[in-house]
Amino acid sequence: MLNIEELKFDEKGLIPAIVVDSISKKVLTVAYMNKESLKISMEKGLTCFYSRSRNELWLKGETSGNYQHIVSITADCDNDALVVVVEKDGPACHTGTDSCFTKEIYKSEELNEFSLNGLYELLEGRKKDKPEGSYTTYLFEKGIDKILKKVGEESTEVIIAGKADDKKETIYELADLAYHAMVLMVEMGITVEDVHRELASRHIIDHKVKQEKMTK
């Protein structure tokens, strides 16, 4: 574990902190910390920064309620920049947006960025706008029974492909199952964050069980 005394703060006693959402992996904001704000962040488990414009410490969320709970803090190879992974209570930007980085400058026409959160947002849009000719629109219009039937069918396809030890087909069917499961999530108002938190809680429980077994 790196000691904060080994970090390289600049001539003003500051170090850049890149804040990343633990679930979506989005960069939320870039702020600065000094040694005092870093210590407060570590003690409270909440992001505390140094405002260069106001020349004072500020605990993120103290006024807005949009606290950022720290999962981890990692220094780069030169010890002069930090990545702070957080679980957030609300928008990261003072404008009310999820992230401070919303103004697209360039986007490749060949390379596509994919994320489960991006897929979820796409499915939400399909449910709201219901574009004609969309298979997803068809599922939402048919309702919960049709969606559940498809989840069941795709689960069976995964089992068949897995039993046949067909890796390529199993990947294909798992993708189909994941898609239909997310359609179900949108239909029921279950977010990616909801599932993430449930899995995270199970990881903690599993870790505790393993620890108990090791001590017996």
DONUGU-62374 format. One record per residue (C-alpha): residue in three letters; z, y, x. Coordinates in steps of 0.02 Angstrom, whole numbers, padded with zeros to 5 digits, always signed. Each point is the difference from the previous one (the first is absolute). Layout:
<nodes>
ALAZYX...
</nodes>
This chain:
<nodes>
MET+00000+00000+00000LEU-00055+00167+00073ASN+00136+00130+00025ILE-00044+00172-00071GLU+00047+00075+00169GLU-00158-00082+00066LEU-00111+00096-00121LYS-00103+00144+00066PHE+00027+00156-00106ASP-00115+00148+00034GLU+00050+00167+00076LYS+00070+00054-00169GLY+00102-00160-00016LEU-00115-00075-00132ILE-00092-00164-00022PRO-00136-00035-00131ALA+00045-00126-00136ILE-00139-00086-00096VAL+00071-00058-00166VAL-00080-00157-00075ASP+00028-00082-00170SER+00069-00176+00026ILE-00094-00068-00151SER-00170+00086-00004LYS-00003+00031+00190LYS-00066+00175-00037VAL+00043+00141+00119LEU+00109+00112-00108THR+00030+00148+00114VAL+00017+00057+00180ALA+00159+00096+00037TYR+00112+00036+00149MET+00173-00056+00050ASN+00119+00062+00131LYS+00140-00106+00073GLU+00124+00056-00133SER-00115-00034-00148LEU-00045-00170+00072LYS+00184-00045+00015ILE+00031+00056-00180SER-00151-00103-00057MET+00070-00155+00085GLU+00177+00029-00065LYS-00052+00032-00181GLY-00151-00114-00006LEU-00095+00147-00073THR-00133+00108+00082CYS+00065+00163+00069PHE-00121+00117+00086TYR+00001+00165+00093SER-00096+00139-00085ARG-00097+00101+00127SER-00034+00139-00126ARG+00182+00019-00056ASN+00079-00052+00165GLU+00123-00115-00086LEU+00033-00182-00043TRP-00057-00064-00170LEU+00043-00164-00081LYS-00155-00058-00095GLY+00042-00012-00186GLU+00160+00102+00007THR-00075+00127-00120SER-00139-00099-00086GLY+00087-00169-00011ASN-00150-00079+00088TYR+00101-00085+00135GLN-00081-00112+00130HIS+00101-00155+00042ILE-00034-00054+00179VAL-00057-00178+00030SER-00033+00021+00186ILE-00033+00128+00137THR-00114-00045+00145ALA-00048+00098+00154ASP-00173-00004+00079CYS-00037-00063+00176ASP+00037+00170+00077ASN+00161+00027-00099ASP-00064+00169-00061ALA-00046-00039-00182LEU+00082-00096-00142VAL-00060-00103-00147VAL+00127+00002-00142VAL-00029-00134-00133VAL+00083+00044-00165GLU+00025-00047-00181LYS-00019+00161-00098ASP+00081+00057-00162GLY-00142+00116-00047PRO-00148+00103+00064ALA+00002+00034+00187CYS-00094+00166-00009HIS+00072+00164-00062THR-00156+00017-00109GLY+00055-00152-00100THR-00129-00121+00069ASP+00045-00173+00063SER-00054+00045+00177CYS-00035+00160+00094PHE-00166-00075+00054THR-00117+00016-00149LYS-00147+00106+00063GLU-00138-00120+00051ILE-00110+00061+00142TYR-00104-00155+00039LYS-00026-00171-00077SER-00109-00140+00068GLU-00138-00064-00113GLU+00007-00171+00084LEU+00185-00033+00026ASN+00112-00012-00152GLU+00187+00025+00004PHE+00091-00126-00110SER+00180-00009-00056LEU+00094-00081-00144ASN+00056+00172-00056GLY-00181+00058+00000LEU-00051-00151-00105TYR+00145+00032-00118GLU-00054+00182-00024LEU-00178-00058-00033LEU+00060-00122-00133GLU+00107+00136-00079GLY-00157+00107-00011ARG-00095-00142-00083LYS+00136-00020-00130LYS+00003+00187-00036ASP-00187+00039+00002LYS-00067-00171-00052PRO-00175+00019+00077GLU-00131-00099-00096GLY-00061-00160+00081SER+00155-00021+00110TYR+00079-00174+00004THR+00170+00083+00024THR-00030+00104-00157TYR-00041-00161-00092LEU+00167-00077+00053PHE+00101+00152-00054GLU-00090+00008-00167LYS+00034-00185-00033GLY+00184+00027+00039ILE+00147-00095+00072ASP-00047-00174-00064LYS-00171+00005+00084ILE+00073+00068+00161LEU+00134-00135+00004LYS-00131-00133-00033LYS-00101+00060+00150VAL+00155+00001+00111GLY+00032-00181-00052GLU-00181-00050+00032GLU-00003+00081+00172SER+00166-00082+00045THR-00078-00168-00039GLU-00153+00041+00107VAL+00114+00043+00146ILE+00088-00169-00018ILE-00166-00094-00006ALA-00069+00089+00153GLY+00162-00021+00095LYS+00011-00185-00043ALA-00178-00022+00065ASP+00055+00082+00164ASP-00144+00122-00020LYS+00060+00156+00091LYS-00150+00111-00044GLU+00008-00045-00185THR+00188+00019-00004ILE-00014+00176+00071TYR-00132+00041-00132GLU+00108-00067-00142LEU+00157+00085+00067ALA-00095+00165-00005ASP-00049-00034-00181LEU+00180-00042-00043ALA+00065+00157+00086TYR-00123+00108-00095HIS+00045-00074-00170ALA+00186+00009+00042MET-00020+00186+00036VAL-00092+00024-00166LEU+00153-00079-00081MET+00113+00117+00099VAL-00095+00153-00061GLU+00001-00065-00179MET+00190-00022+00007GLY+00036+00158+00100ILE+00061-00097+00152THR-00036+00094+00162VAL-00037-00062+00175GLU+00164+00081+00050ASP+00093-00105-00130VAL-00066-00162+00076HIS+00028+00063+00177ARG+00183+00036-00036GLU+00024-00170-00080LEU-00077-00088+00150ALA+00104+00106+00119SER+00160-00047-00091ARG-00046-00184+00013HIS-00031+00020+00186ILE+00176+00066+00022ILE+00073-00143-00103ASP-00102-00128+00098HIS+00058+00075+00164LYS+00181-00012-00056VAL-00024-00182-00052LYS-00073-00042+00170GLN+00145+00087+00087GLU+00126-00098-00103LYS-00086-00165+00041MET+00001+00042+00185THR+00188+00035-00001LYS+00045-00165-00085
</nodes>
